[in-house]
Amino acid sequence: MCWTWRLLPRRHAQGWWNGSGYVSISPGLFRIRHRDGYPTAQHRLGGDVTRGFYYALVSRRVQVRRPPFAVLAFPVLAVGLIIGAGLGHLFRRHVVERLRHQITGVTIIFALTPAIIFASHRAEMPALDRARRETVSNTVFLKAAPQEVWANIQSIDSIIAAKPLLMYFGLPVPLRCTLERKGAGAKRTCYFENGFIEETITEWGPPYSMQLTIDRTNMPGRHWLGFENAAYELRREGSGTRLTRTTTITSHLYPVWYWRYFERLGVSSEHEYLLRDLSNRLNR
C-alpha cells in the first residue's frame, strides 16, 4: 500500500529548492515520492496524524533521505507521528486488545485504515490546489548615485559576498547575470552554481525601476516553489541611493504558518547575498 503526501501539483514546477527525499514506513509505505519528475507530497497535520496512527499500529521503521528536504519537513512529520503514535497506542490498548480474538473486528479495523487515509487526502485537496503568493522585499543603502547603482544591477559579472547560512544547506548560490540588450522585452539570465533562471524585462525605467517576469527555471533536483516576478526599485536618498529588491513567489505548501517562514527566509537570503555584493562594491 502507498499513500502520497503532496507538495505541489505537477503543473506548478518552477522553483529553486532542491527538496527531493522520502520517508518510508513499512510494511505499509508512507513516502514522499515524485511523479513526472516533480514532487507530489502534502504537509497537513491531519494527514500526519492519520499516517502516524497507521504507523503506530503496523510499523517500527522510519527512513529519511536527502537532508535539505528532510530537515525542513521533519518538525511537521515528527508532530504528526508523535500524536499518531500516541493515538495508536491508546487504540491498541483499549480497542485492539479487546478484539484480539475477534477476527472480524480486527479485519474491519485494518480494512478501514486505507479508507480513512484516502478520505483525509481528499478533504485536503481543495486547499492544496490553491496557490499562495508571497512577496519578499529587502533594501540596502548604497553610497552611490542612482545612475551608478543602475549600471551595476542590469548585468552582474560576478558575485563576491559572505554567504547566508542557508546556502551551506542547499540554497542555490547565484554566480552572475547577463543581459542580452537594454529595454523592455529583453532577456536576462542569471546563472547559479548548478543551473540558471531566465527572465524577461517587463518595465525598463532607468535609473529608477526595472521589473522582470521569471520565464524558466533550470535547476537540478526537485522544485517546491514557483517564481513569478522580480523587481529593482531605486530611490535617491541624501547623497546615496536606497535600493529595494522584491521577489514574488507561489507556493502550495501547507500548513502555511510553518512553511511561510522558510519560504520567506530562503528568498530573503538570496536577496541579502546579492545586496551584500553591491554594498561591497559601492560602499567602499
N, C-alpha and C positions, 0 to 999 in steps of 0.2 A: 504494500500500500504506500502511496506517496501523496503528501499534501504539500502544496507550494505556498510559500509566503511571497507576496507580490511587492516588488519595489517600485516599479513604474511600468506603464503599458509599453508595448513594443514600439508604438508609433512615436513615443517621446524618448528619443535615444541620444540626443545631443548632451554633452556634458564633459566633465573633466575628472571626476573622481574614479580612480581605479579601485573598484569595490567588489571584485568578484570573490566568491567564497561560498561555503556551505556549512550547514550544521546538520548532522545526521543523527537519527535516533533509531535504534533497532530493538526488536525485529521489525516494527513499523518504520517507515522512513520519513523523517521530518527534516527537510533540507531546503536551503536556499539554492535554487538552480537557475539555469539560463535557457531561454528559448530563442531561436533565430539570432543568436549572438548577443542578446541583451538580457539583463537581469529581470526575472519575474518573481518578485518577493514582496511580501507586505509586512508591515510592522504595526500591528494593532494589539493593544493589551488584551482585548477579548480573545483574539486568536492565540496569543501567548498562553493565556490561562487554559484554554481548551486543549492546546497541544501539550502543555506542561502536565495537565491532568492525565492525558493519554500516556505520556512518558512515565509518570509515576506508577501507572498500572502495569505497563508491559516492558519497561526497558531500564537498563542501567548504564548505557554507553552514550557519551556525547563526544563528537569530534568537531573541531573548528579548524578551518584552514584559511590562509591568506590574511595576515594580521590587520591591514588597514580597515577592511570592512568589518572584521570580527570585533576589533577594538571599539568601534562606534556602535555596533549593534548589540554588543554584549550586555550592557545595562538593561536594555529592553527585554532581551532574551532571558536574562537572569531573573528579572522580576516576575515574568510570566511563568518561568519554570519553578521558581520557589513557591509562588502561590498555587500553581497547578499541582506541584508535588505534595504540598500540604493538603489540598483538597483530595488528591488521590489517596493519600494515606488515610484520611478520615473515611473516605468512601470504602476503601478495602476493609478497614477495621470494623465499620458499622454496617456495611451492606454486603460486601463480597463474602466475608467470613460467615455470615448468616446463610448465604446462598451456596456455600461451598458444595454441599451435597445435592443441590438442586440444579441439574444440568440445564434445564430450560431457562432458569433465571440468569445463569452465567452467560449462556448463549445470547440472550436478549441484550444484556449489558454490552457485550463486545460488538454485537451487530449494530447497536445504536451509536457507538463511538464515531465511526466514519460519517454517519448522518449528521451528528452534532457538529463535527468539524466542517463539513460541507456547508451546513446552514450558517455557521459563523462567517465563513468566507463570503457567501452570497450577501449576507447582511452588510458587510463592509465594502462591497463593490461600489455602490454609488459615491461614497466619499473618496475612494481611491481614484476614480475616473475623473475627478475634478482637479485641474491643475491649480496649484497655488503659485502666486507670483510674489517674489521678494525683491526689493530694491535696496542695494547697499551702496553707500557713498563714503568716501574718505577724502580728506583735504590735507593740503600742505602749503605752508607759506614759503615762497621762493624769492631770494634776493636778486631778482632779475625782472626786466620789463616783460610785459605780455608777449611782445614780438619774439624775444629770445626764448621764452618758455615754449611758445607755439612751434618754433623751429625744432625743439627737442622732443616733441611728442608725436609728430607726424610719422616719422620713421625712427627706429632705435637700432643703432649698430651693435650695441652690447649692453648688458645689464650687470652692474657690479655693485652689490649691496649685501648687507648681512641678511641671511635667510630667516624668515619666520620659523617657529618651531614645527609647524605642520609640514613644511617642505622636507623635513627629515623623516616624515612618516607617510610619504606617498603623494603629497600635494604637488602637482606639476610645477616645474621650475621654468619660467619664461627666459628665453635667451636673447631674442631680437625681434624687431618688427620691420617689415618692408612695405613701401607704398608705391604702387605702380605709376601713379600720377597724382596731381593735385586737383581737388574739386569733387563735388557731389557725384556719386556713381563710381568713384574709383575703388579699386580693390586694395585691401590692406591685409597682409598675412603676418601673423605672429607665431614664431617658432618656439617650441619648448624642447626640453631635453629628449622627450620621446613623443614627437608629434607636432601638430600645428592647428591653428584656428584661422579660418578665412572670414573676413569681414567686408562689408560694403559701406562706404560713407554715404549717409543719407542727408546730412547737413554739414555744410562747409562754410564757416563764418570766421575767417581769420581776423584778428588773432584771439578771438574770444570763445568760440564754440565749435566743437566737432562731435557729431553723433554718428553712431555706426550700428548696423544690424549684424548679427552673427549668422553667417550662411552655412558654415560647415565646421564640424569639429572632428579632427582625425587624431585620436589618442589611443594608445594601446590599452587593453583591459576593458572592463565594463564601466558604463557610464550611468550615473544615477541622478544627475542634474542636467537641466537644459538651460542654455544661454539664449536670451532673446536680443538684448541690445546693450550698448555701452555708450558712454559719453564723457567728453572732457569739457569742463567749463572753466574759463579763466576770467578773473576779475582783478583789476588794478587795486592795490591796497597800499597806500603810502608810497614808499619807494620800491615796492616789490609787487608780487602777484600772488593771489590766492588761487591755487589750482584744485579743482574738485574732480575726482574720478568716480563715475557712477556705473554700476552694472545691474541689469535686471535679469533674474533667473526664474525658471519654473521648476516646480518640484511636485512629486506625487507621494512624498514620504510622510508617513503618519506614525506615531502621534506628532502633531505639529509642535507642541510645547517642547518636545525633546529634540527633534531634528532641526528646527529653525535655528537654534543656537549654532550647531555645527555648520549648517549651510552658510550662515552669515559670517561665521568665523573663517571659513575657507575662502570665501570671496574677499573678505576684508584683508586676509593675509596676502593674497595676490596683489591687491591694491597697494598695500604698505610696502611690498617689495619693489614695485615699480616707482612709487613716490620717493622711497628712500634713495633709489638710484639717482633720480632727478635732483634731490636735495644734495647729494654728494657732489654732483657736477656743477650745480648752480649756486650753492650756498658756501662756496669756498671763501 
